[in-house]
Amino acid sequence: MSTLAKVMSKFRLAVVQLQVSSVKADNLSRARRLVREAAGQGSKVVLLPECFNSPYGTSFFSRYAENIPGESTQVLSEAAKENEVYLVGGSIPEEDGGKLYNTCTVFGPDGEMILKHRKIHLFDIDVPGKIRFQESETLSPGSSLSLFDTRCQLLVYPGAFNMTTGPAHWELLQRGRALDNQVYVATASPARDEAASYVAWGHSTVVNPWGEVISKAGPEEAVIYADIDLQYLADIRQQIPITSQRRDDLYAVTSVQEGSS
């Protein structure tokens, strides 16, 4: 095992639960400051929340949308390079070809963009008497899966659950995905703003491969940390070897990428 691989078998993850305002410049400045704070605490991977540069709402997406590369991704690139971290840039409203997307970009420690992912499954909800919200009224879905290689093995989800789905589903889904896949799962929410048109649940979380919550924020702006141990992950997979017990003779998982027939 190389020295770098040994170092990255244990690394610190930071999840930034950002208080998003209506002023884009303030959001970008605060995100940059909190990435620097996270790196100062030894973090090698930093995760920002969904729609970190803009209020989350269908009436805001077109007003805050940018091309990529653009203002927000430039800030992300510089923050990743300055602090020598992998930076998962939450998401921003992206404009391209007359369409709007909910797009996540990821930057390496050299500041280069290593991934751009457009949200595939748009969030539409209509719970009578509680909440109605339809991303599909203004956003278009992405059309491809997105993967990037690092020496880190974890699932990261920038998300913005609300006061209805948050208490019911937020932690449950994370713990389920951690167990299903025997991986660490990290989720980043915007901080809660009771005055916003869409009130985020908050409670950004990190779950280990055993399904245990190992770090969790409250509703307010915060940076939470978790020390990721990939040897522990490997031990769990050896103790309960679900991947080696897959019945490839009975079923298979396939993906159809954009442009394929």
Phi, psi and omega in degrees: 000133180290162179300318180296318180297322178296318179298316184280356173292339170226127180208159180264131176253137174242136176243121183262115175263093190274140172276107185270130179248183179276358181255108185301317182300321178293320179299316181294318180296317181291321177299316180298318180296319182286330172297317178298319178298317180296318179296324178295340176265011175091011182288139176255338177230131181233133183242128176258163184276169175298140177052053187283341183260001189211147169302146182271113180175147183297334179282348183259334191304314183290327182287330184257357186294148179226160165283160173237120004288156182195196186302310185290318180290334174295318177296318179298316179300314181294320180294320179296316182290316181300325186254359177053053180232159163281125184240112174271108193278042178051237170206161175222156171289124181249137174252131178205121176062033179082002178245156179248140180227156172261104197239133176255134174241148180234136182237142177273174181298346177269001180086359180278140176285123182252355178197145168227120183238125175264128184306124185276312184259100181290151185266110174238131180215142176213092178252106185308132178082356183234300184203141168228125181209131185227096175303325186292350176292333183231333184263153172255146180281150170292169186230018178207153173284158182224128178228148173220148184264130167220181173271012179256137179244098178198161174257133179238136183229101165290127184212163178220070175291162187246188186283354173263307182280334182301300182295335183275320195236337192305298182290323180302313180296319181296314180294324177296316180292325178296318179289316180305318189253357182050055180221166168285142178234130178235135179233138180238120177251153165297155172293157183284136175230103185297340181271354183285158177291331174238116185264114181284148180287326186078217177058045172307145195215152168233132182238140180269174185294349176270359180087013181268138173285120182250350175200139183204135177271166168273209180275342189272170177300136182194161167243123177250155186231150173214136176269112185273127183241103183287339174291321175299318177301314179298322179296317179299317181292332176283322182290323177233089192277063185293330181291325180282348180261008178296141181261080181295344177283346182250332183204162179210154175254125180232159175227144178249111182274158180303133178092350179273156183265000000 
